[in-house]
Amino acid sequence: MNRAEFMEKLRALLADVEDGEREEALNYYEDYFDDAGIENEQQVIESLESPEKVAKIIKEGLSDSEGEQGEFSETGFSGYGDRDKEEVG
């Protein structure tokens, strides 16, 4: 799988997410790939594991945030209720 395929699959998996939230998530991951550079594209894909996993993390973060804003990180989206979780970095 390459970046384009990963992002296309992620977009499809987030089709049921509000437009603004979906675009924010997709922009975040596009920027994440850009920051890593084309030479690290495969490493990024491996670290994210799968579009399905990323979509699940985003959706869980959105449902857990209870109207509060959350944040995106290299491990995905998390609501503020997840702040005490250890971040992978």
Summary of the structure (lengths in Angstrom):
residues: 89
radius of gyration: 12.6
end to end distance: 23.2
largest distance: 38.3
contacts: 221
relative contact order: 0.14
helix: 64%
strand: 9%
